[in-house]
Amino acid sequence: MFAEATALIRQRDRARRAIQETDPEARFKPCYAAADTGLRHVEHVTRTSETTGVDYRGQNTHPVQNSFVEAGHQCLRSIYQMTLMLSRKDVSTHKIAALNDANQEGPMFAVTGITGQVGGVVARVLLAAGMDVRGVVRDPVKGEGWANQGCEVAIAEMNDAVALARAFDGADAVFISLPPNFDPAPGFPESKAAIAALSDALTASMPKRVVCLSTIGAQATQPNLLQQSGMMERAFGLLPMPVACLRAGWFMENTAFDLEPALASGVIPSFLYPLDRPVPMVATADVGRMAANLLRQNWTEHRIIELEGPRRTTPNEVAEVFSRLLGRNVRMEPVARDTWERLFASQGMKNSLPRIQMLDGFNEGWIEFERPASTVKGSVPLETVVRGVIQRMSETV
């Protein structure tokens, strides 16, 4: 701990010297005050012999240490903010005033899966509301775009509890999106490892709230691909902070896979049937907005929210939307059930059974919301999503 304290002091002093050299008028006094507070507590702790360390959950076990850690975090934030301003060569009185205001910190939200469809919406909604967002990514390159949009970026693999705890540290609330795995090893070892690491990291960092992206059918007891979400819900139900599980319907954005056959032949192969059975679908925009709202709200209990679109949609109606928007006849054609395993294997899948079981669940009706009569309804219609799918395709051609 003394080594960490000494390093913290050196970082503060280096940041101060650099800023003084860059700005002789020393307009950073509010930042210095925050750093000095951390320094005084660091120096006090280094003189105090009654510190007892940190327990296995990462919680401070001594009031002096607790004060040190809180002030130390403020010190580090000031160092980070001052260094960031130095890296930009256009320091101005306006930006310095904004930095001073930033020392009066508001809530910060950590978002996993920020490079995905739902996580991306969550982050954009929070940023648009003026919130501080920390995006958690596995690939630093994928974090660059979010850094340019104003996000802090943390690097962590989803099975690395230590890195995840660092990424969640100081967050008021955390959004969790389990990495999708459509071809899991038997028993879902990949998801089990990620769920265990996330549970440990959340217990160590102790945000006030957690919102996790789950799915329709997470409560189903029959074996299928969506059991991964059910495992996460059960594990997160044991966490010491309130957790909201957001169970979303079939993503409307899955229609992106239908565009190519619709254009090529006018025939879309469908694994969902009967073709006139309504399917609970939802736009990722609705899911992301709901998650962002939950992160900002104050609630104290474990919750399950089930979310679908404005109305349920049949596969035949999906084809009708494509017909309207493409200006050509498009129809759905069922894929014979006895060809699925061979087809998925030809696409490179090693363990297609969970996916097949999931599709059976939708078609047989046992994958459904737990309380279908009381689901929350989104506002984005299927046609809006399909129009966006077509537009994005045209922009890449």
C-alpha positions as CSV (number, residue, x, y, z in Angstrom):
1,M,0.0,0.0,0.0
2,F,2.8,2.4,0.8
3,A,4.3,1.8,-2.6
4,E,0.9,2.7,-4.2
5,A,0.7,5.8,-2.1
6,T,4.2,6.9,-3.2
7,A,3.4,6.3,-6.8
8,L,0.2,8.3,-6.5
9,I,2.1,11.2,-5.0
10,R,4.7,11.1,-7.9
11,Q,1.9,11.0,-10.5
12,R,0.3,14.1,-8.9
13,D,3.5,16.0,-8.9
14,R,4.4,15.1,-12.5
15,A,1.0,16.2,-13.6
16,R,1.3,19.5,-11.7
17,R,4.8,20.3,-13.1
18,A,3.6,19.5,-16.6
19,I,0.6,21.8,-16.3
20,Q,2.6,24.6,-14.7
21,E,5.1,24.5,-17.6
22,T,2.2,24.6,-20.1
23,D,0.1,27.2,-18.4
24,P,2.2,29.6,-16.2
25,E,-0.9,31.3,-15.0
26,A,-1.7,28.1,-13.0
27,R,-5.5,28.1,-13.6
28,F,-5.8,24.6,-12.4
29,K,-6.1,25.4,-8.7
30,P,-9.4,23.5,-8.3
31,C,-7.8,20.4,-9.7
32,Y,-4.8,20.9,-7.4
33,A,-7.1,21.1,-4.5
34,A,-8.6,17.7,-5.4
35,A,-5.2,16.2,-5.8
36,D,-3.9,17.8,-2.6
37,T,-6.9,16.2,-0.7
38,G,-5.8,12.8,-2.0
39,L,-2.2,13.6,-1.1
40,R,-3.0,14.6,2.5
41,H,-4.9,11.3,3.0
42,V,-2.1,9.3,1.4
43,E,0.5,10.9,3.7
44,H,-1.8,10.4,6.7
45,V,-2.2,6.7,5.9
46,T,1.5,6.2,5.4
47,R,2.0,7.5,8.9
48,T,-0.8,5.4,10.4
49,S,0.0,1.9,11.7
50,E,-3.6,0.8,12.3
51,T,-4.5,0.0,8.7
52,T,-5.7,-3.5,8.2
53,G,-5.8,-4.0,4.4
54,V,-8.6,-5.0,2.1
55,D,-10.9,-7.9,2.5
56,Y,-11.5,-10.6,-0.2
57,R,-14.3,-8.6,-1.8
58,G,-12.1,-5.5,-2.2
59,Q,-13.9,-3.6,0.5
60,N,-11.9,-1.3,2.8
61,T,-11.7,-2.6,6.3
62,H,-10.5,0.6,8.0
63,P,-12.1,4.0,8.1
64,V,-8.8,5.8,7.4
65,Q,-8.2,3.5,4.3
66,N,-11.7,4.2,3.2
67,S,-11.1,7.9,3.3
68,F,-7.8,7.4,1.5
69,V,-9.3,5.4,-1.3
70,E,-12.1,7.8,-1.9
71,A,-9.7,10.8,-2.0
72,G,-7.2,8.8,-4.0
73,H,-9.7,8.1,-6.7
74,Q,-10.4,11.9,-6.8
75,C,-6.7,12.5,-7.1
76,L,-6.3,10.0,-9.9
77,R,-9.3,11.5,-11.8
78,S,-7.8,15.0,-11.5
79,I,-4.5,13.6,-12.9
80,Y,-6.3,11.9,-15.7
81,Q,-8.3,15.1,-16.6
82,M,-5.2,17.3,-16.5
83,T,-3.2,14.9,-18.6
84,L,-6.0,14.6,-21.1
85,M,-6.1,18.4,-21.5
86,L,-2.3,18.5,-21.9
87,S,-2.6,16.0,-24.8
88,R,-4.8,18.5,-26.6
89,K,-2.9,21.6,-27.4
90,D,-5.8,24.0,-27.3
91,V,-6.2,24.5,-23.5
92,S,-8.6,27.4,-23.0
93,T,-10.2,29.2,-20.1
94,H,-13.5,27.7,-21.2
95,K,-12.2,24.2,-21.1
96,I,-10.6,24.8,-17.8
97,A,-13.9,26.0,-16.4
98,A,-15.5,22.9,-17.7
99,L,-12.9,20.8,-16.0
100,N,-13.5,22.6,-12.7
101,D,-17.2,21.8,-13.1
102,A,-16.3,18.2,-13.8
103,N,-14.7,17.9,-10.4
104,Q,-18.3,18.1,-9.0
105,E,-18.9,14.6,-10.2
106,G,-22.2,13.2,-11.4
107,P,-23.0,9.5,-11.9
108,M,-20.8,7.5,-14.2
109,F,-22.1,4.4,-16.0
110,A,-20.1,1.4,-17.2
111,V,-21.3,-0.3,-20.3
112,T,-20.2,-3.7,-21.5
113,G,-21.0,-4.8,-25.0
114,I,-20.7,-1.2,-26.2
115,T,-19.6,-2.3,-29.6
116,G,-22.7,-4.3,-30.0
117,Q,-26.2,-3.2,-31.1
118,V,-27.8,-2.9,-27.7
119,G,-24.8,-1.7,-25.8
120,G,-24.1,1.0,-28.4
121,V,-27.7,2.3,-28.0
122,V,-27.3,2.4,-24.2
123,A,-24.1,4.4,-24.5
124,R,-25.4,6.9,-27.1
125,V,-28.6,7.5,-25.0
126,L,-26.5,8.2,-21.9
127,L,-24.0,10.4,-23.7
128,A,-26.9,12.4,-25.3
129,A,-28.3,13.0,-21.7
130,G,-24.9,14.4,-20.7
131,M,-23.9,11.4,-18.6
132,D,-20.4,10.1,-18.1
133,V,-19.9,6.7,-19.8
134,R,-17.1,4.2,-19.5
135,G,-17.2,1.7,-22.3
136,V,-15.8,-1.8,-21.5
137,V,-14.2,-3.4,-24.6
138,R,-12.0,-6.3,-25.3
139,D,-10.2,-4.8,-28.3
140,P,-8.6,-1.3,-27.7
141,V,-9.0,-0.6,-31.4
142,K,-12.8,-0.9,-31.1
143,G,-12.8,1.5,-28.2
144,E,-11.2,4.3,-30.2
145,G,-14.4,5.4,-31.8
146,W,-16.2,5.6,-28.5
147,A,-13.3,7.5,-27.0
148,N,-13.7,10.1,-29.8
149,Q,-17.4,10.4,-28.8
150,G,-16.5,11.3,-25.2
151,C,-16.4,7.9,-23.5
152,E,-13.8,6.7,-21.1
153,V,-12.6,3.3,-22.3
154,A,-11.6,0.3,-20.2
155,I,-10.1,-2.8,-21.5
156,A,-11.2,-6.1,-20.1
157,E,-11.9,-9.7,-21.3
158,M,-15.3,-10.9,-20.1
159,N,-13.7,-13.8,-18.2
160,D,-11.2,-11.6,-16.4
161,A,-12.7,-10.7,-13.0
162,V,-9.8,-8.4,-12.0
163,A,-9.9,-6.4,-15.2
164,L,-13.7,-6.2,-15.0
165,A,-13.6,-5.0,-11.4
166,R,-11.2,-2.2,-12.4
167,A,-13.5,-1.3,-15.3
168,F,-16.6,-1.2,-13.0
169,D,-14.8,0.7,-10.2
170,G,-16.5,4.0,-9.3
171,A,-19.5,3.3,-11.6
172,D,-22.9,4.3,-10.3
173,A,-24.5,1.6,-12.4
174,V,-23.3,-1.1,-14.8
175,F,-24.9,-2.5,-18.0
176,I,-24.0,-6.1,-18.6
177,S,-24.4,-7.8,-22.0
178,L,-23.1,-11.4,-22.0
179,P,-21.0,-12.1,-25.2
180,P,-23.3,-13.9,-27.6
181,N,-22.3,-17.5,-28.3
182,F,-24.4,-19.3,-30.9
183,D,-22.0,-22.3,-31.1
184,P,-21.1,-23.1,-27.5
185,A,-19.2,-26.1,-26.2
186,P,-21.4,-28.6,-24.5
187,G,-22.5,-27.3,-21.0
188,F,-21.8,-23.7,-21.9
189,P,-18.4,-23.4,-20.3
190,E,-17.6,-20.1,-22.0
191,S,-20.7,-18.4,-20.6
192,K,-20.2,-20.0,-17.2
193,A,-16.7,-18.5,-17.0
194,A,-17.9,-15.1,-18.0
195,I,-20.8,-15.1,-15.6
196,A,-18.5,-16.1,-12.7
197,A,-16.0,-13.4,-13.6
198,L,-18.8,-10.8,-13.9
199,S,-20.3,-11.8,-10.6
200,D,-16.9,-11.5,-8.8
201,A,-16.2,-8.1,-10.4
202,L,-19.6,-6.7,-9.5
203,T,-19.3,-7.9,-5.9
204,A,-15.8,-6.3,-5.7
205,S,-16.8,-2.9,-7.3
206,M,-20.3,-2.7,-5.7
207,P,-22.2,-0.4,-8.1
208,K,-25.6,0.8,-6.9
209,R,-27.5,-1.0,-9.7
210,V,-26.9,-3.5,-12.4
211,V,-28.9,-3.9,-15.6
212,C,-28.3,-7.1,-17.6
213,L,-29.5,-7.9,-21.1
214,S,-31.4,-11.2,-20.9
215,T,-33.9,-12.8,-23.3
216,I,-37.4,-14.1,-23.8
217,G,-37.5,-17.7,-22.6
218,A,-34.7,-17.3,-20.0
219,Q,-36.9,-19.0,-17.5
220,A,-37.5,-22.1,-19.7
221,T,-36.4,-25.3,-18.1
222,Q,-35.9,-27.2,-21.4
223,P,-32.4,-27.4,-22.7
224,N,-31.7,-24.8,-25.4
225,L,-29.3,-22.0,-26.4
226,L,-31.1,-19.4,-24.2
227,Q,-30.2,-21.2,-21.0
228,Q,-27.1,-19.0,-21.0
229,S,-29.3,-16.1,-20.1
230,G,-31.1,-18.1,-17.4
231,M,-27.8,-19.0,-15.8
232,M,-26.8,-15.4,-15.7
233,E,-30.1,-14.3,-14.2
234,R,-29.8,-16.9,-11.4
235,A,-26.2,-16.0,-10.6
236,F,-26.9,-12.3,-10.6
237,G,-29.9,-12.9,-8.4
238,L,-27.4,-13.7,-5.6
239,L,-25.5,-10.4,-6.0
240,P,-25.7,-7.9,-3.1
241,M,-26.9,-5.0,-5.2
242,P,-30.2,-4.7,-7.0
243,V,-30.3,-6.2,-10.5
244,A,-32.7,-5.7,-13.3
245,C,-32.9,-8.4,-16.0
246,L,-34.2,-7.0,-19.2
247,R,-35.7,-9.9,-21.2
248,A,-35.9,-8.9,-24.8
249,G,-37.8,-10.5,-27.6
250,W,-36.4,-11.8,-30.9
251,F,-34.4,-8.9,-32.3
252,M,-35.9,-7.3,-35.4
253,E,-32.4,-6.6,-36.6
254,N,-32.1,-10.4,-37.3
255,T,-33.9,-9.4,-40.6
256,A,-30.4,-8.3,-41.8
257,F,-29.8,-12.0,-42.6
258,D,-32.9,-12.0,-44.7
259,L,-32.0,-9.2,-47.0
260,E,-29.6,-11.1,-49.3
261,P,-32.0,-13.9,-50.2
262,A,-34.8,-11.4,-50.5
263,L,-32.7,-9.5,-53.1
264,A,-31.3,-12.5,-54.8
265,S,-34.3,-14.7,-55.3
266,G,-37.3,-13.2,-53.5
267,V,-37.4,-16.2,-51.2
268,I,-36.4,-16.0,-47.6
269,P,-35.6,-19.3,-45.8
270,S,-37.4,-19.3,-42.4
271,F,-36.5,-21.4,-39.4
272,L,-39.6,-20.0,-37.6
273,Y,-42.9,-21.6,-38.5
274,P,-45.8,-21.9,-38.9
275,L,-45.3,-18.9,-41.1
276,D,-48.5,-17.3,-39.7
277,R,-47.5,-17.6,-36.1
278,P,-46.9,-14.2,-34.5
279,V,-43.4,-13.9,-33.0
280,P,-42.5,-11.5,-30.2
281,M,-39.9,-9.2,-31.8
282,V,-38.3,-6.0,-30.6
283,A,-35.9,-3.4,-32.0
284,T,-32.5,-3.0,-30.4
285,A,-33.2,0.8,-30.2
286,D,-36.1,0.1,-27.8
287,V,-34.0,-2.4,-25.8
288,G,-31.1,0.1,-25.5
289,R,-33.3,3.0,-24.5
290,M,-35.1,0.9,-21.8
291,A,-31.7,-0.2,-20.4
292,A,-30.4,3.3,-20.3
293,N,-33.5,4.5,-18.5
294,L,-33.2,1.7,-15.9
295,L,-29.5,2.6,-15.3
296,R,-30.5,6.2,-14.4
297,Q,-33.5,5.3,-12.3
298,N,-33.4,4.6,-8.5
299,W,-34.7,1.2,-7.6
300,T,-33.7,-1.1,-4.8
301,E,-35.2,-4.5,-5.6
302,H,-34.3,-7.3,-8.1
303,R,-36.4,-6.9,-11.2
304,I,-37.4,-8.7,-14.4
305,I,-38.7,-6.6,-17.3
306,E,-40.0,-8.3,-20.4
307,L,-39.9,-6.2,-23.5
308,E,-41.3,-6.6,-27.0
309,G,-42.2,-4.4,-29.9
310,P,-45.5,-2.6,-30.6
311,R,-47.1,-5.7,-32.0
312,R,-46.1,-9.4,-32.7
313,T,-45.1,-10.2,-36.2
314,T,-45.4,-13.3,-38.3
315,P,-42.7,-14.5,-40.7
316,N,-45.1,-13.9,-43.6
317,E,-45.5,-10.2,-42.4
318,V,-41.7,-9.9,-42.4
319,A,-41.7,-10.9,-46.1
320,E,-44.5,-8.4,-46.8
321,V,-42.4,-5.6,-45.3
322,F,-39.4,-6.6,-47.6
323,S,-41.8,-6.7,-50.6
324,R,-43.0,-3.2,-49.9
325,L,-39.6,-1.7,-49.3
326,L,-37.7,-3.5,-52.1
327,G,-40.5,-3.1,-54.7
328,R,-40.6,-6.8,-55.6
329,N,-42.4,-9.9,-54.5
330,V,-40.8,-11.6,-51.5
331,R,-42.1,-14.6,-49.6
332,M,-41.0,-16.9,-46.8
333,E,-40.2,-20.6,-47.3
334,P,-39.8,-22.9,-44.3
335,V,-36.5,-24.8,-43.9
336,A,-37.3,-28.5,-43.4
337,R,-36.6,-29.5,-39.7
338,D,-34.6,-32.6,-40.7
339,T,-32.1,-30.6,-42.7
340,W,-31.1,-28.2,-39.9
341,E,-28.3,-30.1,-38.3
342,R,-26.6,-30.8,-41.7
343,L,-27.1,-27.2,-42.8
344,F,-25.6,-25.7,-39.6
345,A,-22.7,-28.1,-39.8
346,S,-22.0,-27.0,-43.4
347,Q,-21.9,-23.4,-42.0
348,G,-19.1,-24.4,-39.6
349,M,-21.1,-25.0,-36.4
350,K,-19.6,-27.7,-34.1
351,N,-22.5,-27.9,-31.6
352,S,-25.7,-26.9,-33.3
353,L,-28.0,-28.8,-30.8
354,P,-28.6,-25.8,-28.5
355,R,-29.5,-23.6,-31.4
356,I,-31.9,-26.2,-32.8
357,Q,-33.5,-26.6,-29.4
358,M,-34.0,-22.9,-29.2
359,L,-35.7,-22.8,-32.6
360,D,-37.9,-25.7,-31.6
361,G,-38.9,-23.8,-28.5
362,F,-40.1,-20.8,-30.5
363,N,-41.9,-23.0,-33.0
364,E,-43.5,-25.2,-30.3
365,G,-44.4,-22.2,-28.1
366,W,-42.4,-23.1,-24.9
367,I,-40.0,-20.2,-25.5
368,E,-42.3,-17.3,-24.4
369,F,-42.3,-14.5,-22.0
370,E,-43.0,-15.5,-18.4
371,R,-45.8,-13.0,-18.1
372,P,-46.9,-12.4,-21.8
373,A,-49.9,-10.4,-20.7
374,S,-47.8,-7.7,-18.9
375,T,-44.9,-7.2,-21.2
376,V,-43.6,-3.7,-21.8
377,K,-44.1,-2.6,-25.4
378,G,-41.5,-0.7,-27.4
379,S,-42.3,1.9,-30.0
380,V,-40.2,1.1,-33.1
381,P,-42.1,-0.8,-35.8
382,L,-40.5,-3.6,-37.9
383,E,-40.7,-1.5,-41.1
384,T,-38.4,1.1,-39.5
385,V,-35.8,-1.5,-38.7
386,V,-36.0,-3.2,-42.1
387,R,-35.7,0.2,-43.8
388,G,-32.5,0.8,-41.8
389,V,-31.1,-2.6,-42.7
390,I,-31.6,-1.8,-46.4
391,Q,-30.1,1.6,-46.1
392,R,-27.0,0.4,-44.4
393,M,-26.6,-2.3,-47.1
394,S,-26.9,0.3,-49.8
395,E,-24.3,2.5,-48.1
396,T,-21.7,-0.3,-48.1
397,V,-22.1,-1.2,-51.8
